[in-house]
Amino acid sequence: MSAIQILSPQLANQIAAGEVVERPSSVVKELVENSLDAGASRIDIEIERGGAKLIRIHDNGSGIAKEDVTLALERHATSKIATLEDLAAIMSMGFRGEALASISSVSRLILTSRVETQTEAWQAYAEGREMNVTLKPAAHPIGTTVEVLDLFYNTPARRKFLRTEKTEFSHIDEIVRRIALARFDVVINLHHNGKLVSQYRATNSEEQYERRLAAICGTSFIQNALKLCWQHGDLAIKGWVTNPYLGKAAEIQYCYVNGRIMRDRLINHAIRQAYADRLQEEQQAAYVLYLTIDPHQVDVNVHPAKQEVRFHQARLVHDFIYQGVNTVLSQQHQKQFNQVSVSSNQETHLASGLQNRLAAGENFFASDDSKQHLVIKEQEAQVITELSASSQISPSKTASFSCYNNGKIAKKIYNKKQGELYQQLMQNEPAKQEKIPLFPERESIKTEKIAVKSVDIEKKDKNYTFGKILTIYSKNFAFIESSFGIGLLSLAEAERYLKRSQLIPTDKELKSQPLLIPIKLALTEKEIETFYRVKVLLSTLGFDINISHNKATISGVSCPLRSQNLAELFPKLLKYLAQNTSCQLMELVVWLADHLVNEKQVWTIAQGVQLLADLERTYPKLVKEPPKTLLQLIDFESVITALTHE
């Protein structure tokens, strides 16, 4: 085995570049975020050939002083944090100090900047792996311009993976759209090949907010959008969600945490759960939401590209978001009911007037069908009135919160049952009104015992969900409550099913992810013979392995296997395949999934919520008909009988 050695700064920067600089849009994101951190109110972005030839970002921010220009290109050099306490409460977009160093290691980078106290600007030039910085004076207004030329020119393996110019620019355009939605107060101009493609003007009023929203998300989104403003203490969420009762929504799903663009599974799960039972098969939730939280309660340092966060109180955040979105949707549903109620009352009033005109002759409204129709309408109105009365807010159970509405601060009232306090966020979901039959006398009332058996969710439900996790029982079982009952769910089995779905090739084969350091293993002759026999099968599952001089070099594996101890797993895999000569693809997938699951893992509620969210998204059929090994409903009838002394 080779001796341990310290990586050179050049190699370390290129490894970091592999994490930070995935494609040209990644460069744009990092540089624009630096401009925002510098307090820029105007950012001009110029792109040539999809970013492969040139990316130029110019801002009017505070700039960089002469003595810091060269230092800014060093790795882990930043002005945004200085202590561990700063790292625990980050509000800036960037903080690691890796972006400029990583970008300059795979491109030709020119940094020109001037601060207000200097009469001239200074320009630093760095190129490629050596990263020798040349500094010289330059003419430039207050602010900073960063030019990235010939991206990946010195890493041809990375460059060949770039897509077409049109595709790469579409990714850049999407990144700029997301940033423009996060910062309404900043002017952003985007040029491609010398042409102005997008122009976002600064806004300072509610009407202008909606104009920019419509320009980015489309008029169909803003026409169907419902305003959301939900707050308590340090937690607040505002933005827009689509009305599920107005047809198909645009494919818009933007979420921000303290102004940072996020793709967080926990947030997505909370929103999807709020929309459950409200969407038709062809619909999906669409939203633009802004979550603000105490920076001490969220860790943004968990992803190289800062695309994910970790909440310290994940369950509270999940239920807070769920309650906020669910309340807005429920209010809209109630509004729909009220409209039907008004229409019903008008028709009933019309019928009473028609009775006085029956002597004038026979007409349609006097027929039996019409009378039956009017009776039905009266029944609808009565039930709707009862529903409206039952949903009235009791003054003793309310609290107030402020909501920005048409340029004014208005006091709103919301129900404690709908989650105004953190302590109430753990309570059961409000009853879903749409499940109450309008004509109970026409429904066949059936009472069925809740038995310990496999669950079959109604087929008409197109938005399958396991429901809410109440607590973790016996380390790796989730005590859940859902529309089909209360039961225990095996989190280990859920993870096993998720791993299986991730290991199944979606096309011809799984994509192999290169390992940072290839793994070399000595093999016996029998193991080598087994390997060559199943080489095609292993390639299908994403294994990139070569044999030379009785040693196997594992250069890459599929994404689910990257975090595994491959030096221990691969010999076990060859042994299994040697003993099962007729092993097929699905058998091998099941075997691998079993070895990726830690049966002794102690689960938290946050981990359970994320696991079930992933499983619901990737394996909806499993949620529809969960097997007994995954979910068991609990029989409460005997307990209820004992408690009621029957």
C-alpha positions in Angstrom: 0.0 0.0 0.0 1.3 3.4 -0.9 2.5 5.9 1.8 0.2 8.6 3.1 1.0 12.0 1.8 -0.4 15.5 1.8 -2.1 16.5 -1.5 -0.7 19.5 -3.3 -2.7 22.7 -3.2 -3.2 22.4 -7.0 -4.6 18.9 -6.8 -6.7 19.8 -3.7 -8.2 22.7 -5.6 -9.1 20.5 -8.6 -10.8 18.0 -6.3 -12.8 20.8 -4.7 -13.6 22.1 -8.2 -15.2 18.7 -8.9 -17.6 19.3 -6.1 -18.3 23.0 -6.6 -18.0 23.4 -10.4 -20.3 20.9 -11.9 -21.0 22.9 -15.1 -21.1 26.6 -16.2 -24.3 27.2 -14.3 -22.5 26.3 -11.1 -19.9 29.0 -11.8 -22.7 31.6 -12.4 -24.4 30.6 -9.1 -21.2 30.9 -7.0 -20.2 34.3 -8.5 -23.6 35.9 -8.4 -23.9 34.8 -4.7 -20.6 36.5 -4.1 -22.0 39.7 -5.7 -25.1 39.5 -3.4 -22.9 39.1 -0.4 -21.0 42.2 -1.4 -24.2 44.2 -1.3 -24.6 44.7 -5.0 -27.9 46.3 -6.2 -27.1 45.6 -9.9 -25.6 42.5 -11.5 -24.8 42.1 -15.2 -24.1 38.6 -16.5 -22.6 38.0 -19.9 -22.4 34.4 -21.3 -20.7 33.2 -24.5 -21.3 29.7 -26.0 -23.3 28.5 -23.0 -20.5 29.5 -20.6 -17.8 27.3 -22.0 -16.0 30.2 -23.7 -16.8 33.1 -21.3 -18.7 33.9 -18.1 -18.5 37.5 -17.0 -20.2 38.7 -13.8 -20.1 42.5 -13.1 -21.6 44.0 -9.9 -21.7 47.4 -8.1 -21.0 45.9 -4.7 -18.4 47.0 -2.1 -15.5 45.6 -4.0 -12.2 44.1 -2.9 -9.2 46.1 -1.6 -5.8 45.8 -3.4 -4.2 43.8 -0.6 -7.0 41.3 -0.6 -7.4 40.7 -4.4 -4.6 38.1 -4.6 -5.7 36.5 -1.3 -9.3 36.1 -2.6 -8.0 33.5 -5.1 -6.5 31.4 -2.3 -8.4 28.4 -1.1 -10.4 28.8 2.1 -9.9 32.6 2.0 -13.1 34.4 3.0 -14.3 37.6 4.8 -17.6 36.1 5.7 -16.7 33.9 8.7 -13.8 34.0 11.2 -14.8 31.7 14.1 -16.8 28.6 14.9 -19.6 30.8 16.3 -19.9 32.4 12.8 -20.2 29.0 11.2 -23.1 28.2 13.5 -25.2 31.2 12.3 -24.5 31.8 8.6 -26.6 34.4 6.8 -24.3 35.0 3.8 -24.7 33.0 0.6 -21.1 31.9 0.5 -18.7 31.2 3.4 -16.2 28.4 2.6 -13.8 30.5 0.4 -13.5 27.7 -2.1 -15.4 29.1 -5.1 -12.8 31.4 -6.7 -9.9 29.0 -6.0 -11.8 26.1 -7.5 -12.9 28.0 -10.5 -9.5 29.4 -11.3 -8.0 25.9 -11.1 -10.1 24.7 -14.1 -10.2 27.9 -16.1 -8.5 31.2 -16.9 -9.8 33.7 -14.3 -9.6 37.5 -14.3 -10.7 39.3 -11.1 -10.9 43.1 -11.3 -12.2 45.1 -8.3 -12.2 48.5 -6.7 -13.3 49.8 -3.3 -14.6 53.3 -2.6 -11.4 54.3 -0.8 -9.2 53.6 -3.7 -8.6 55.8 -6.8 -7.8 52.9 -9.1 -8.9 49.3 -9.5 -6.6 46.2 -9.3 -6.8 43.2 -11.5 -5.6 39.6 -10.7 -5.1 36.9 -13.3 -4.8 33.2 -12.4 -4.7 30.3 -14.8 -4.9 26.5 -14.4 -3.3 24.2 -12.0 -0.3 26.3 -11.1 -2.6 29.2 -10.2 0.2 31.8 -10.2 -1.5 35.1 -9.7 -0.5 38.2 -11.6 -1.6 41.6 -10.2 -1.7 44.9 -12.1 -3.6 48.2 -11.9 -6.8 48.6 -14.0 -9.7 51.0 -14.8 -12.9 49.9 -13.2 -15.8 51.5 -11.3 -16.6 50.6 -7.6 -17.5 47.0 -7.5 -16.1 43.7 -9.0 -15.9 42.0 -12.3 -15.0 38.3 -12.6 -14.3 36.8 -16.0 -14.0 33.0 -16.4 -12.6 32.0 -19.8 -12.3 28.6 -21.4 -13.9 26.6 -18.6 -12.4 23.1 -18.2 -9.7 23.9 -20.8 -7.1 22.0 -18.7 -9.4 19.1 -17.7 -10.6 17.6 -21.1 -12.4 14.7 -19.3 -14.7 17.2 -17.6 -15.1 19.4 -20.7 -16.3 16.5 -22.9 -19.2 15.9 -20.5 -20.6 19.4 -21.2 -23.9 19.4 -23.1 -24.8 21.5 -26.0 -24.5 25.3 -25.9 -28.3 25.6 -25.7 -28.6 23.0 -22.9 -25.9 24.6 -20.8 -27.3 28.1 -21.2 -30.8 26.8 -20.2 -29.2 25.7 -16.9 -27.7 29.2 -16.4 -31.0 30.8 -17.2 -32.8 28.7 -14.6 -30.2 29.6 -12.0 -30.6 33.3 -12.7 -34.4 32.9 -12.5 -34.1 31.3 -9.1 -31.8 34.0 -7.8 -34.1 36.7 -9.3 -37.0 35.2 -7.3 -34.9 35.3 -4.1 -33.8 39.0 -4.4 -36.6 41.3 -5.7 -34.5 44.3 -4.7 -31.6 43.6 -7.2 -31.4 44.5 -10.9 -30.2 41.4 -12.8 -29.4 41.4 -16.6 -28.5 38.3 -18.5 -26.8 38.3 -21.9 -26.0 35.4 -24.1 -23.7 35.8 -27.2 -24.1 39.6 -27.0 -27.9 39.5 -26.8 -30.0 40.6 -23.8 -32.0 37.5 -22.9 -33.5 38.4 -19.5 -33.9 41.6 -17.6 -35.2 41.7 -14.0 -35.8 45.2 -12.6 -35.7 46.0 -8.9 -39.1 46.0 -7.2 -40.4 47.6 -4.1 -44.1 47.1 -4.0 -46.5 44.2 -3.9 -47.8 44.8 -7.4 -44.2 44.8 -8.8 -43.4 41.6 -6.8 -46.3 39.9 -8.7 -45.1 41.3 -12.0 -41.6 39.8 -11.5 -43.2 36.6 -10.3 -45.4 36.4 -13.5 -42.3 37.2 -15.7 -40.4 34.3 -14.2 -43.1 31.7 -13.4 -45.7 32.6 -16.1 -49.1 34.3 -16.0 -50.9 30.9 -15.4 -49.0 30.5 -12.1 -49.8 33.9 -10.8 -53.5 33.6 -11.9 -53.9 30.4 -9.9 -51.7 31.4 -6.9 -52.9 31.7 -3.3 -50.9 34.0 -1.0 -49.4 32.4 2.0 -48.2 34.2 5.1 -47.7 32.0 8.2 -45.5 33.0 11.2 -44.8 32.2 14.8 -41.7 33.3 16.7 -38.5 32.8 14.7 -40.3 30.6 12.1 -42.1 32.2 9.2 -43.1 31.1 5.7 -44.6 33.3 3.0 -45.0 33.1 -0.8 -47.5 31.6 -3.2 -49.0 28.1 -3.7 -51.3 27.1 -6.5 -55.0 26.6 -6.1 -55.6 22.9 -6.5 -59.2 23.5 -7.6 -58.4 25.5 -10.7 -57.0 22.8 -13.1 -53.5 21.8 -14.0 -50.8 24.0 -12.5 -47.5 25.1 -14.0 -44.4 23.0 -13.2 -43.0 25.6 -10.7 -41.4 24.4 -7.4 -39.1 27.0 -5.9 -38.2 27.0 -2.2 -35.8 29.3 -0.3 -34.4 29.0 3.3 -33.2 32.4 4.6 -32.9 33.5 1.0 -30.9 30.5 -0.1 -32.0 28.3 -3.0 -33.0 24.9 -1.6 -33.9 21.4 -2.8 -34.8 20.0 0.6 -36.6 16.7 0.9 -38.2 17.5 4.2 -39.7 20.7 2.9 -41.0 19.0 -0.2 -42.5 16.3 1.8 -44.4 18.7 4.1 -45.8 20.5 1.0 -46.8 17.3 -0.7 -48.5 16.1 2.4 -50.5 19.3 2.6 -51.7 18.8 -1.0 -52.6 15.1 -0.4 -56.2 14.2 -1.5 -56.5 17.6 -3.2 -54.8 17.0 -6.5 -56.1 15.1 -9.5 -53.9 12.6 -11.3 -52.7 15.1 -13.9 -52.0 17.8 -11.3 -49.0 18.5 -9.1 -48.2 21.1 -6.4 -46.6 24.3 -7.6 -45.2 26.9 -5.3 -42.8 29.7 -4.6 -42.1 29.7 -0.9 -39.7 31.6 1.4 -38.9 30.1 4.8 -37.1 32.2 7.4 -35.7 30.7 10.5 -33.2 31.5 13.2 -29.8 30.8 11.6 -28.7 29.0 14.7 -31.5 26.4 14.0 -30.3 25.5 10.6 -27.0 24.0 9.3 -26.2 25.1 5.7 -22.8 23.4 5.7 -23.9 19.9 4.7 -23.6 20.0 0.9 -20.6 21.0 -1.2 -22.8 23.2 -3.5 -24.9 24.4 -0.6 -28.1 22.9 -2.1 -29.3 21.2 1.1 -29.7 22.2 4.7 -30.2 20.3 8.0 -32.7 21.6 10.5 -31.9 21.1 14.2 -35.7 20.7 14.9 -36.7 19.0 11.7 -40.0 17.7 12.9 -41.2 21.2 14.1 -40.1 22.8 10.8 -41.9 20.0 8.8 -45.2 20.4 10.7 -45.0 24.2 10.7 -44.7 24.2 6.9 -47.5 21.6 6.6 -49.8 23.6 8.8 -49.2 26.8 6.9 -49.8 25.4 3.4 -52.7 23.2 4.6 -54.4 26.2 6.3 -54.3 28.3 3.1 -55.7 25.3 1.0 -58.4 24.6 3.6 -59.5 28.3 3.6 -59.8 28.1 -0.2 -61.8 24.9 0.1 -64.1 26.5 2.6 -64.6 29.4 0.2 -65.6 27.0 -2.5 -68.2 25.5 -0.1 -69.5 28.9 0.7 -70.0 29.7 -3.0 -72.0 26.5 -3.4 -74.0 27.3 -0.4 -75.0 30.7 -1.8 -75.9 29.2 -5.1 -78.0 26.5 -3.3 -79.9 29.1 -1.2 -80.7 31.1 -4.3 -82.1 28.1 -6.1 -84.2 27.2 -3.0 -85.6 30.7 -2.9 -86.4 30.6 -6.6 -88.3 27.3 -6.0 -90.5 28.9 -3.3 -91.4 31.7 -5.7 -92.3 29.3 -8.4 -94.9 27.6 -6.2 -97.0 30.8 -6.4 -97.1 30.5 -10.2 -98.2 26.9 -10.6 -101.8 28.0 -11.4 -100.5 29.6 -14.5 -100.0 26.2 -16.1 -97.7 23.1 -16.2 -94.0 23.8 -16.5 -90.8 22.0 -16.0 -90.1 23.3 -12.6 -93.2 21.6 -11.2 -92.1 18.1 -12.3 -91.0 15.4 -9.8 -87.4 15.6 -11.1 -87.3 19.3 -10.4 -88.7 18.8 -6.9 -86.2 16.1 -6.2 -83.4 18.4 -7.5 -84.5 21.2 -5.1 -84.6 18.8 -2.2 -81.1 17.7 -2.9 -80.0 21.4 -3.1 -81.6 22.1 0.2 -79.7 19.1 1.7 -76.5 20.4 0.3 -77.1 23.9 1.7 -77.9 22.4 5.1 -74.8 20.3 5.3 -72.6 23.1 4.0 -74.0 25.4 6.6 -73.2 22.9 9.3 -69.7 22.5 8.0 -69.2 26.2 8.0 -70.5 26.5 11.5 -68.2 23.7 12.7 -65.2 25.4 11.3 -65.8 28.8 12.9 -62.8 30.0 15.0 -63.4 30.3 18.7 -62.0 33.5 20.2 -60.5 31.6 23.1 -58.5 29.4 20.8 -56.9 32.0 18.6 -53.8 34.0 18.3 -52.8 36.8 15.8 -50.0 37.2 13.4 -49.1 39.9 10.9 -49.3 39.4 7.1 -48.2 41.8 4.4 -51.2 42.5 2.2 -51.5 45.1 -0.5 -48.8 47.3 1.1 -50.4 47.2 4.6 -49.8 45.3 7.7 -53.0 43.4 8.5 -53.9 41.4 11.5 -55.0 37.8 10.7 -56.6 35.2 12.9 -55.8 31.6 12.7 -57.0 28.5 14.6 -54.8 26.9 17.3 -55.9 23.5 15.9 -54.3 24.5 12.6 -51.0 25.1 14.3 -50.4 28.6 15.7 -48.0 27.3 18.4 -45.1 24.9 18.2 -46.6 22.7 20.9 -49.7 22.2 18.7 -47.7 21.3 15.6 -47.5 17.8 16.9 -51.3 17.4 17.0 -53.4 15.4 14.6 -54.2 16.8 11.2 -57.6 18.7 10.9 -60.4 16.6 9.6 -60.6 16.8 5.8 -64.0 18.2 4.9 -64.0 16.7 1.4 -64.3 13.3 3.0 -67.6 14.1 4.7 -70.5 12.8 2.5 -73.1 15.4 1.5 -75.9 12.8 1.7 -75.2 10.6 4.7 -78.5 8.9 4.4 -77.5 7.5 1.0 -74.2 6.1 2.3 -74.0 2.5 3.5 -72.6 2.7 7.0 -70.1 -0.1 7.5 -68.1 -0.8 10.6 -65.0 -2.8 10.1 -62.5 -4.0 12.6 -58.9 -2.7 12.3 -57.0 -5.9 12.0 -53.2 -6.6 11.8 -53.0 -7.1 8.1 -51.8 -5.8 4.8 -53.3 -2.4 3.9 -55.0 -1.6 0.6 -55.4 2.2 0.1 -58.4 3.3 -2.0 -57.4 3.2 -5.7 -59.0 6.5 -6.4 -56.4 8.2 -4.2 -53.7 9.3 -6.6 -51.4 11.0 -4.0 -50.2 8.1 -1.9 -48.6 8.8 1.5 -47.7 6.9 4.6 -49.1 9.7 6.7 -47.5 11.3 9.8 -44.8 9.8 12.0 -46.0 10.3 15.6 -42.9 8.8 17.3 -40.1 6.2 16.9 -40.6 3.0 18.7 -38.0 0.4 19.6 -35.2 2.2 17.7 -36.2 1.4 14.2 -40.0 1.4 14.0 -42.1 4.4 13.1 -45.5 4.8 14.9 -47.6 6.3 12.1 -51.0 7.8 11.7 -52.6 8.0 8.2 -56.0 7.9 6.5 -56.0 4.1 6.6 -55.3 3.7 10.3 -52.6 3.7 12.9 -49.7 1.2 12.8 -46.1 0.4 13.1 -43.8 0.7 10.1 -40.4 -0.9 9.8 -37.9 1.8 8.9 -35.2 -0.8 8.1 -37.6 -2.5 5.6 -38.5 0.8 4.1 -34.9 1.6 3.6 -34.4 -1.8 2.0 -37.2 -1.1 -0.5 -35.7 2.3 -1.2 -32.3 0.9 -1.9 -33.8 -1.7 -4.2 -35.5 1.0 -6.2 -32.3 2.9 -6.4 -30.3 -0.1 -7.6 -32.6 -1.1 -10.4 -31.3 0.2 -13.7 -33.8 2.7 -15.2 -32.5 2.4 -18.7 -29.9 -0.1 -19.9 -27.6 0.2 -16.9 -26.9 2.3 -13.8 -24.6 5.3 -14.2 -21.2 4.7 -12.6 -20.0 7.4 -10.3 -16.1 7.7 -10.2 -14.5 7.1 -6.9 -12.1 9.9 -5.6 -9.5 7.2 -4.9 -9.9 3.8 -6.7 -9.9 0.7 -4.5 -7.5 -2.1 -5.3 -8.1 -5.6 -4.0 -6.2 -8.9 -4.4 -8.3 -11.7 -5.7 -8.0 -15.5 -5.8 -8.2 -17.4 -9.1 -11.8 -18.5 -8.2 -12.8 -14.9 -7.6 -11.3 -13.8 -10.8 -13.1 -16.6 -12.7 -16.4 -15.6 -11.0 -15.8 -11.9 -11.9 -15.3 -12.5 -15.6 -18.5 -14.7 -15.6 -20.6 -11.9 -14.2 -18.8 -8.9 -15.5 -21.7 -7.8 -17.7 -24.1 -8.1 -14.9 -21.9 -6.0 -12.6 -21.5 -3.4 -15.3 -25.3 -3.2 -15.6 -25.4 -2.3 -11.9 -22.8 0.5 -12.3 -19.6 -1.3 -11.3 -16.5 0.0 -13.1 -13.9 -2.7 -12.4 -10.7 -3.9 -14.1 -8.5 -6.9 -13.4 -4.8 -6.8 -13.7 -2.1 -9.0 -12.2 -4.6 -10.8 -9.9 -5.8 -7.4 -8.5 -9.2 -5.8 -9.0 -9.3 -2.0 -9.4 -12.7 -0.6 -8.5 -12.8 2.8 -10.2 -16.5 3.6 -9.9 -19.8 2.3 -8.6 -23.4 3.5 -8.7 -24.5 6.3 -6.4 -26.1 4.1 -3.6 -22.9 2.2 -3.2 -20.4 5.1 -3.0 -20.7 5.4 0.8 -20.2 1.6 1.4 -17.1 -0.2 2.5 -16.4 -1.7 -0.9 -13.2 -3.5 0.2 -15.5 -5.6 2.5 -18.6 -5.7 0.3 -17.0 -6.7 -3.0 -15.4 -10.0 -1.8 -18.8 -11.0 -0.2 -20.5 -10.2 -3.5 -18.1 -12.4 -5.5 -18.6 -15.2 -2.9 -22.4 -14.9 -3.3 -22.2 -15.0 -7.1 -19.9 -18.0 -7.0 -22.4 -19.9 -4.9 -25.4 -18.8 -7.0 -24.3 -19.4 -10.6 -27.8 -18.7 -12.0 -28.2 -15.4 -10.2 -30.3 -12.9 -12.2 -30.4 -9.1 -12.0 -33.3 -8.7 -9.6 -31.8 -11.4 -7.2 -28.6 -9.5 -7.1 -30.4 -6.2 -6.5 -32.2 -7.7 -3.5 -28.9 -9.1 -2.1 -27.1 -5.8 -2.5 -30.0 -3.9 -0.9 -30.0 -6.2 2.1 -26.3 -5.5 2.6 -26.7 -1.8 2.4 -29.2 -1.6 5.3 -28.0 -1.3 8.9 -30.5 -3.3 11.0 -29.1 -1.8 14.2 -29.5 1.8 13.2 -31.3 4.0 15.8 -33.6 6.3 13.8 -34.8 9.8 14.6 -38.1 11.3 13.6 -36.4 13.6 11.1 -34.6 10.7 9.4 -37.8 8.7 9.3 -39.7 11.6 7.6 -37.0 12.0 5.0 -36.9 8.2 4.3 -40.7 7.9 3.9 -40.7 11.0 1.6 -38.1 9.4 -0.6 -40.0 6.1 -0.6 -43.3 7.8 -1.5 -41.7 9.6 -4.4 -39.8 6.7 -5.9 -42.1 3.7 -5.0 -45.8 4.9 -5.0 -47.0 1.4 -5.7 -45.5 0.2 -2.4 -47.3 3.0 -0.5 -50.6 1.9 -2.2 -50.3 -1.7 -1.1 -47.7 -2.0 1.7 -46.7 -5.6 2.5 -46.9 -7.1 6.0 -43.2 -7.0 6.4 -43.3 -3.2 6.0 -46.4 -2.0 7.7 -48.8 -3.5 10.3 -51.9 -1.8 11.4 -52.7 -2.1 15.1 -56.0 -3.6 16.4 -57.4 -1.1 18.9 -60.8 -2.8 19.2 -60.0 -5.0 22.2 -58.4 -2.1 24.0 -61.4 0.1 23.3 -63.7 -2.6 24.6 -61.7 -2.9 27.8 -61.7 0.8 28.3 -65.4 1.2 27.7 -66.2 -1.8 30.0 -68.4 -3.4 27.3 
